[in-house]
Amino acid sequence: MSPMHPVNPVNPLNPVNPVNPVHGTWESLPATRWEDGFLSGNGHHGALAFGDPNDEQVVVSHHALVRPNGSETARPPRLAAQLPLLQDQLLASELHAAESFTDGRDLQWVQPFHPAFQLRLRRASGEEPRRYRRSVDFATGVVKAVCEGWSSRVFVSRADDVIVQHVTAPDPDLDIALDHRLPGVPQGLSVGDAAVLTPEGALLTLRVRYPGSDTAYTGVTLVVVTGGRTVLTPPGLKVTGAESVLLLTRVLRHTGELDTTPRARALRELLSADEDPYTALLDRHTAIHRTAYERVTLDLDADPAERALPGSELLARPDSPALLERLFAAGRYHLLSASGLFPPRLVGLWTGDWNTAWAGAFTNDANLNLQTASAAAAALPEVTAAHASLIQRQLPDWAENARAVFGARGVVAPAHSDGESGLTYHFSREYPLHLWTAGADWLLKPLVDHDETNGSRDPRTAHALAQVALFYEDFLTRTDKDGNLVVVPSYSPENRPANASWGAINAAMDLSAARHALLTAADYHPGPNGDRWRALADRLPPHRINADGALAEWAWPGLDDTYDHRHLSHLYGVWPLDEINPYDTPGLAAAAHRALELRGAENDSAHGHLHHALVAARLRDGERVAHALGQVLKGDFFHASLMSAHYPNRDVYNADAAHTLPAVLIEMLVQSTPDRLVLLPALPMAYPKGQLLGIRTRFGAELDLTWNPQETTAVLRPTRSHRVELRTSAGTRPLDLVAGEDHVLALGAW
């Protein structure tokens, strides 16, 4: 096996600035499209670098930047008084009744995410750059572009929350400006800009106010020049003959006027008087970022020559283990970089266009959880913390959703959010997302996984779970002829029965979510409340197996499945829950596998393929995992930046594939519950050798796994004493772990 962290000598074909072939990527040509620009971020600010040395563009973004569109005052529909009638109608087989369960409003999108502006650096030189190379180092977050006599480095500091750009040898003349006029820029923006000279450097400001609103955002860039001459050329400046230029940038969304003086002063205070400012800024950032990034690594024993290829050439080799190694590393890097103030949006934290698809929202009914699926196992608590922060600040809105739509206590999550509001107002006849009651449990599941991995229970998660249980106490009031509780109305995102309308009865996801939420809340709250919630969970009906032998998407008799759909909500019990698995519920697992076989890809969305792969891994079907991965790797879903697209042929910039892929690779190699460890459950034959180091398990142990056709070795470092069930291809046996004692497993051939 090749070394885990191979040393990368200078590539003889591209000798400028080598980058680690596993923990970075590079290109030998400038990025002419913003989609191919390399990315850096700290979960608040984002930077997207593209262009060439004669016209370098760094698109600045911030998680808080959403454009008012009228939805900032939208409220959930007040339909609670109509709910009993709707339930009566649906139970009486009026299968289109939910279409009228609305207040008549048109579909309202959440406030769209957008870029702030671009930092534009233009050089007077008309020469083509020679010996050009651009790269991104995942371990430091530094995006670098170099050519003969010139270099530019960009990173976004996790320590100081600032975008840092350092340009060396910029001569000849360098023009610098802030420009909001990116593709799709809306009409009617009120824009003000300024450039002033201060003792510490030039200060550029750009203020943009949205049409018909008092809400605005302001960007501030401090430009520190070493050597040469600086001349103001409002709204920008010109630098001549400088040795280097350092730019520090922040952006803030605000209401009303903003005094930029303290913001400028804060940027000046970041400059070190005792050492090189860029080095000091980078060292503070790297100490935090590198620690998080390097916790987990994957080695698939790839060919060193393929590892050394630029990303665009590697993407043309979809069967290469080197491609999966790099996409795993890039996925963890981008996921970490997009998580801070919020978890990643549909576009992560980056866009070069004001018209982001689907408003660049947090799409909760599938995409957000898929993107963050690796957080617990891949040792990125920073991602889980961002996810938890989004939920906690929106819980009061979730409570209003429950009251308004269902007349219930507790909480109901929306299917879409812009980050500011957690209210349910994005729905229509064809997408009755206001009927989706499973969302709170679905969104809280990653926080439960984190608690299990960490070995402690966050009281905020405990409170939220109790609120979900209270909702189900009030909502689950109807019963069937056998005395089972009925989930009515019920919605399976974003699908409908073949013979009924969108709002139906007993969607499999709703049953799994209600059962899981009640039982988990009971675990967090032992005592009378927990006993009451367990009793309620016991009254829920079982899943149904349809005439095709598949787990039915709706457990209510008479509702037929619609198989060709991108979502796999009905298999929530398989992934990410542990409700249905090959060990404890083999019959249901077989039915779930049949449902997976019958599922179509609909419009070939990346999240659909990788969701399919995650479910297949839980069902121990390695070749189905490989096929689903292949649909993405061979479908031209990845840009040269290694950020992904929603559809094949790089159609619609979207982070689903980039951020979800690491979770798929982990699930095919290691799966854990609080009481079980499964090793190599779904390993495709294409990857016979490898190492996965630093994985966290839900029973509180760190795991290093090494495998080849002759031997599999696992090293467990438990933080708490516990007995777990070990499952491998060789069989099942108990495993007694002692906190603080390494446990080495030599398991023979896989």
N, C-alpha and C positions, 0 to 999 in steps of 0.2 A: 504494500500500500504506500502511496505517496505521502509525504509529510503533511500534517494537518495545516500548517501555515508555511507553504513553500516560499522560499526566498525567490523573489522575482528579479533576475538580473536585467540589465538594460536590454530592452528588446532591440535586436540589431536592425530591424526594419523601422523602428520608431524610437530612436535613442533619446528623445527629449522627455525628461520627467517620467520615469517608469511608475506604474501604479500596481499595487498588489493585485494579482489576477483574480483572486477570490473575493477580496474585500474592497473592490472598487471596479470601475469600468472606464473606458476611454474611447475616443474617436480621433481619427487623423484629419477630419475635415470639420469646418465650422458648422454649427447648426443654423440652417436658414429658416426653419420652422420653429415656433416657440414650443411646439409639442416635443421636439427633440432636445430642448434645453435641459441641462443638468440641474438638479434640484438640491436645495439646502433649506433647512427649517428647524425651528425650535418649539413647534406646537403653538406658537403665537404668530410670529412673523414667518413668512416664506420668501425665498428668493429663487428665481428661475432665470438661469443665465444662458443666453444664446447670442447669435451674431458673430462677428469676427473682429479682429483687433482694430480695424478701421471704423467699425460701427458696432460697439459692444452694447448689448441691451440686457439689463437685469430687471425683470418684472418683480415688483414688490407686492406682496399680498399680506393679509392679516385675517385671522379667523373671524374677527368681529365685523368685517366689512360685508354688510348685506344692504341692498338698495331698497328703500321704502317703495312699496307698490300697492299700498292700501291694506295689506294683510296685517300691518302692525296694530291695527285696531280690531281685527277680526276676533270673534268669539265662537265658541262651540254652539251648535244648534241646540235649542231648548226643546227637546223632544220627549222628555221623560213622561209627560202626561199621555202621550200616544203609545208608549211602549206596551202596555197590557193588551191593547187592541192588536198591535202587530204580532205579538206572541200568540194570541188566539188564532189569528189568520194563518200564520205559518203552521201551527200545530193542526189546523183544519185543512192542510194541504193546499192552501192558496200560495203557491210557490213563487209568485211574483209580487207578493205583498210588500216586500221590503223596498221596492222601487219607489213607493210613495212615502217612505219614512224619511222625510227631509223637510226642511223649511223653505224649499224652493230656490235657494241661492245657486248661482253659477259656480263652476269650479274655480277656486281661489288658490293660486300658488303661494307658497311661502316667499318671504323676501329673498331675492336671488343674491348669491355670493358673487363677488366680482374682484378683479385686481385693483390695486390702488393706483399705481402708475409704473412707469419704467424709468430707471436710471439709465440715461443714454450717454455714452462716451464716444465721441467722434474724433478721429484723428485726421489731420490734413493729408497724411501720406496716402497716395493712390496706389502704393505698391501692394502686390499680392503677398500675403504672409508666407514666409518660407519656414520649412521644418515645423509646421503647425501641429499642435496636439492639445486636446482638451480632455479633462478627466475629472472624476469625482472620487474622493477617498471616503468610503463608508465609515471608516473608524474615526475620522475627524470631522466629517461633514464639509470638507473644503472642496469647492468646485474651482478648478484651475484651468486656465487657457494660456498656452505659451507659444511663442514663435521666436525666430531669431531677433534678439534685441528687445523683447517685450514680454511681459507676463501680467496676468491678472488673476487674483485669488479672491474668492467670495465664500463666506460662511455666515451662518446665523447663530449667534451666541446663545447657548442655554444658560450661561452664567449671567450675562449682562443684558439679555433681551435686546439685541441690536444687530442689524445687518452690517457686516464688515466687508468692505471691498478694498483691496490693496493692489495698485497698479504700479509697476516698476518700469523705468526707462520709457516713459510715455512720449518722449520727443519724437516727432514734431508736435505742433500745436494740438492741444486736446481740449475739445469743447464738451462741457458737462451741463446737463439739464435734467429736470424732472418733467415727465410728460405723461399725462393721463390718457392721451388719445390712442388707446389700444383698439383692436377690432371690436365692433359692436358697441362702442361708446354711445350712450344715449344722448338724445338732444335735450337741451334745457338745463344742463349742469351749470352752476355758477362757480367759476374758477378764478382764484386769485393766486398769484405767485410773487415771490420776491427773492432777491439775492443781495446779501450785505457782506461786507468784510469786517471781521472781528480780529482781535489780537491772536486768538487761537486758530483762526482759519476762516474760510468763507462759509456762509450759512445760506443754504437754499431751502425755501419753504414752498409748499404747494397746498392750497386749501381748496377742497371741492365740496360744494353743497348740492344736495339732491334737489331736483325740481319740486316745487310746492311743499317743501319740508324745511324745518329748522335743523335737521340732522345733517352733519357734515363729517368729513374726515380731513386730517391735516398730516402731511408728510414733512419731516424735517431731516435734512442731510447736512452734516458738518463735513467740509472738505479741507483736509490738512495737507499742504503741499510742502515737500522737501526740495529746496533749491528752486531755481527758475522764477517765473513771474506770474502773478495771478491778476487778471483783469475781469471786472464784472461786465457781462454782456446780457443784461436782463432779458428773459427770466433766468438765464444761466450764467456761466462764466467760462473764461478761456485761460488755460494754463500753458505756458511756454517754457521749454527748456528745463523742466523739472526732472529730478532723479526718481521721485516716487510721489504718488498721490494716495492718501488714505481717506475713504469715505465711510462715515457712520450714519446709519439711517434708521429712523423709527417712524411709525405711523400710528395715529390715534383716531378712533371714531368718537364723535362728541356731538353735543347739542349746543347750538348758539355759538358765540365767539370763543376762541381759544387763545390764551396768552402763550405764545411760543417761547417766551424768554426762559421760563424754568426748564422747558424741554431742551432748548439749546444748551443751557448751562449743564444739564444732566449729561448730555453727550460729551461736553468738554471735560467733565470730571472723570470720564472713562480713560482719558489719555494719561499714560504713565510718564512721569518726569524722569524716572530712574532707568528705564529700559525702553527698548523699541516698542512703541505702542501696539503695533500689529502682533508682535510676538506675545506680549503680555495678554492681550485680548484672546488670542488663540489658545494659549496655555490654560487660562481660566475655563474656557469653553470645553476644551478637549478633556480635561480632567473629569467632567461630568458626562459628556457624550460618549467618549470611548469606553468608559466603565459600563454603560448600559449596552452599547452595541456589542461588545466582545463577550458578553455572558454566554452566548450560544453560538456554535459554529457547526457547519455541515460540510463534510468531505465525502464525495462520491467516487473517489479514486479516478478523477478525470485525467485525460491526456494533458500533460503540461503545455504542449503546443497549442491545444485548443483553449486552455485557460488563458493564454497570452493574447488571444485574439481580441480585437475591439468588439464592443457589444453588438454592433450592427452585423458584423460577420458571424458572430456566435449565434445570433437569432436566426440566421439562415441554416443552422444545423440543429433542428428541433429535437433530434434524438441524442444529442450530446449530453453526457452527464455534466460537463463543464457549464452548459447553459443553465441547468437546474441549480448547480452550486451558486452561480452568479445571481440568478433570479431570487433564490432564497436569501442571499445576503442583501441584495437590493431591496427586497420586500421588507425585511426587518429594518433596514436603514430608513426607507421612506415612511414606514409605519411609525417608527420612533420620531422621525422628524416632523410628522404631521400631527403629533399628539402633545397637548399641553393645556391650553385654555379649553379646548374641546378635543374629542377624538377626531379621526379623519372624516371629512365630508366625502361626497361622491367623487370629488376631484382631489381628495387628500387635503392639501393646503395651498394648491397652486392652480392658477389658470392664467392664460394670456389673452383671454377673450371676455368681454363683459357679458356675453350671452352664454352663460354656462348651461349645459343641458340639465333639465329637471331642476333648475334653480340652484344647482350645486348644493343641494340640501343634505341634511342627515336623513337618509331614507331608512326608516327603522324596521320596516317589515321584512327585510332580508339583508340589505347591503351593509349596514353598520356592523351588525354582529359577524357577518362573514369577514369583513375587513379586519376586525379586532380578534378573530378567532384564535390566533396564536399567542395572545398576550400572556396568559397564565403559564402555558407550557414553555414558551420561548423566553421566559424571564424578562418580560417588559412590563413591570408594574406601573411604569410611567403612562403606558397606554390605558391600563385599567383605571388609574387615577383620573385621567382625562375623561374617560367614559363615565365614571362615577360622578364627576363634577357636573357634567351635562345633565345627568338624571337628578341630582340633588337640587339644583337650582330650578328645575322644572316641576318638582313634585306638587307645589300648589296649583299649577296649571292642570296637572293630571287629575287632581282632586276636583277641579271645576268640570273637567270632561265627564267624570263619573256622575256628578250631580246633574249636569245639564242634559246629557244624552240618556242616562239610565236611571236617574233619580236615586242613586246609590251613594253610600259612604265609600271611602277608599279611593283608589286611583285607577285611571285608564290612560294608557300612553297613546300619543298620536302616531300615525304612520309616517308623517313627515314633519320636520322641524327645521327652522333656520338658525337655531341656536339661541335666539332671543325668547321665543315663545314655545311652550309645550302644549298649546291648546290645539284641539282638533277642529280644524276648519277646512282642511284640504280633502274634499270628497265630492263624489258625483254619483249619478245613477250607475254608471259602468264601473266605477271604483268607489264603492260605499265604504270607504276606509274608516268612517265613524262607527262602523259596526264591529271593528276589530278589537276584541277584548283580551287577546293573548299577549298583546305587546308589552305590558309591564313585566310579566314573567320572563318573556324572551329577552328583554333588555337587561333584566337583573341577573340572568343566568351567568354572564361573565363575572359579575361581582361575587357571586356564590363560589364560582370556580377559584377566584383569587383567594377568598377566605379559606377554602379547603387547602389550597397550595401553601398558604401562609401559616395555617394552623391557628388562626384566631378569627373571631367574628366581629366585623365592623358594626357598631351599633347603628350607624346610618343605614346600612343594608338591612339590618334586622327591622328597623322602623319601616322601611319601604316595603319589605315583604309582608309585614303586618297589615299595611294599608291595602295591599293587593288581596290578602285574605278577607279583609272586611268587605271589599267590593264583591267578592264571590259570595259571601254570606247573604248580601242583599240581592244579588243578581240571580243566583241559582234558586229559583222558587218554583219552577215548573217541573213536572215529572211525567214520565211515560207510563204506559200500561203496566209495566213491571215494577214501578216504583222508583226507577232510576231518575236522577236529576237530568234535566235537558238544558243544553246551552242553546238558547233561542232569544234573539237572532244570533247567527253564527256566520263567521266569514273566514275563508281560507285565502290569504293574500296570494296573488291578485286574480284568483281563478273563480270559476263558477261551475256548478254541476251541469252535465250535458243536457239535462232535462228540466232545469229550473233556473231561476234568476240568481243574482249574486248573493243576496242575503238568504241564508238557509238555516239548517239545524245541525248541531253536533259535528262541526268540522273537526277532523282529527287533531289539528293543531290546538284548537280550543280545549278539547278534552285533555290533551297532554299538558297544556299550560295550566289549566285549572287544577289538575291533580298535583302537578309539580309545585305550583305556588302554595297550595294549601299544606302539603306535606313538608315543604321546606320551611314555611313560616312556622309550622308546628315544631320543627327541630330547633329553630332559633328561639322559640317562646314556649318552653315546656310549662305545663300547668293547665289550668282550665281552658284558656284560649287555645292552646295547642291541641288539647283533647277534642275541643269542639271542631277545630279545623280538620283534624284527622277523620272525624266521623263524617264530615261533609264530603271529604275526598272519597271515602269508601262508598258513597252513594252515587258516584259518577258511573256512567255506563262503560263497558269495555269497548275497545276498538272493534270494527267490523271488517271481515274479510269478504270481498265481493266475489261475484261469479267467476272472475278471472283468476281467483286465488291470490289477489293482491290486497294489501291493506287499503281500505277504502278511504278516500279523502273526506268523505262525510259518512259518519257512522249511522245516520238515520236511514232506515230502510226506504228504498225507492229512489234515492238520489244517486244518479249515475255519474261515474268519473269522467272528467275531461283530461285526457292523458298528455296531450301535446301542450305543455306549458313550461315556462322557464323557472317558476318557483317550485320548491319541493317542501312546502309548509307542512304537508300531512306527515312528513317523516321527521318532524321535530322530536318525536319520541326516540328516534335512533340517534340523531345528531342535532343538537349538542347534548340532549338529555341521555340518560342511561336507562330509560324506561323499557326500551326494546333492544335486546342484544342477543347474540347467538348462544350465550351461556345460560342465562336465567329464563329467557322467553324464546326458545328456538322456533316455536310455531309462528309467533308473531314476527320474528326476525325473517323467517322464510317468506312470509307474506309481504313484509317490507321490501325484501329483495326482489320479489316479483313486481311490486309497484315501481321499483327503480328500473327494472328491465323495460317496463311498459312506458316509462316517462319519455316524452319527446323533448327536443331541445327548443322548440318553438322558434324564437328569433335569434338563436345562437348567442345569447348574451353571455359574457364571460362569467358573471356570477352564477348563472344557471349551471354551466359546466363544472365549476369548482365546487358548488354546493353538492352536485351529484357525486363528485369525487370524495367529499367528506363523508357523505352517507355510505358510499361504497366501502370506504376504509373501515368504518365501524362494523360493516357486515362482512369483513374479511375477504373482500373481492379485489385482489391486487390488480388483476388485469383490467377490471372495469375502472379502477383508479387511473391506470396507465392510459386507457382510452380517453377518459375525460380530460386528463392532462394534455394528451396529444391534440385534442380539439383546440385547446388554447395555444399550445406551443406551435402547432402547424397552421393556425388560422390567422397569423399575422396580427396578433393582438397587442404586441409590445412595440413602443417607439424606441428609437435609439437611446433615449434617456433612461430606458427600462421602466418608465411609467407606462401604464397600459391603456387600452381602449375598451369601450363597452361592447363593441361589435367587432367582427372580423375585419380585416383589411384596415386596421387602425382607424376605425370610424367611431368618433365621439370620445374625447379624452376622459378617462375614468380610472379610478384607483382600485376598483374591485379585484381585478386579476392580480395586480402587483402586490396588494396587501394580503390577499387570501391565500396565495400560493404557498407561503411558508407553513401555514396551518395544515394544508393538504400533505405536504412532505412529512411533517411531524406525525400526523395521524396514521400514515401508512407504516411508520417505524415504531412509534411508541404511543400507547393509550393507557390512561390511568383513571381510576375512580378513587374515592377514599379508602377502598378495600381491595383494589385489584390493580395488577400491572400486567399489561399485555405487550409482549415484545414481538416486533416484526409481523404484525397481524395482516398486513396487506402489501407486502413488498413486491413490486413488479420485478419480473425476471431481468429486466434491463439494467438493474442496479445491484449487481451481486456482491459488491464490496463497498464499505464505507464506514464513516464515523459520524455520530451525532453527539456533540458534547455540550453539557450544561443544562440539559432539559430539566424542568421542574415538574414534579408529579403532585397529584392531588392528595397524596398521603404524606406529604412533607419530606420528600427526599429529592436531592439533586441526582441526576442520572447521566452517565457517559455510556454510550453504546457503540460497540465495534462489531462489525460482522463481515464475514466472507463465506464462501461455500463450505469451508472446512470447520469454521468455528465462529461462535457468537459469544462475545464477552460483554457483560454489563457491570458497571461499578456504581453502587448506590451509596450516597452519603446522606443518611436520614437525619433530620432535625428533631424527630420525635419517635419514641418506641411504639411499634405497631406491628400487628400481624396482617399481612396481605396475601391474597391469592395470586400466584405467579402463573401466567399462561404463556406457553410458547408452542411451537409446532411439535415439540416432543411430549407435551402433555401439561398437566396441572399439578401444582404442589403448593403447600403453604410456605410462606417466607416470613421469618421472624426478624424484624429490624430493631436495632437498638440505637437510640439517639447518640450521635457522636462517633459511632463505629462504622467505618467503611465496610461495605458488604460486596464482595466480588463474586460474580456469577459466571462460571465457565459452562456454556450451554451446548457445546458441540455444534454440529452443522445446522444451518437454518433450513 
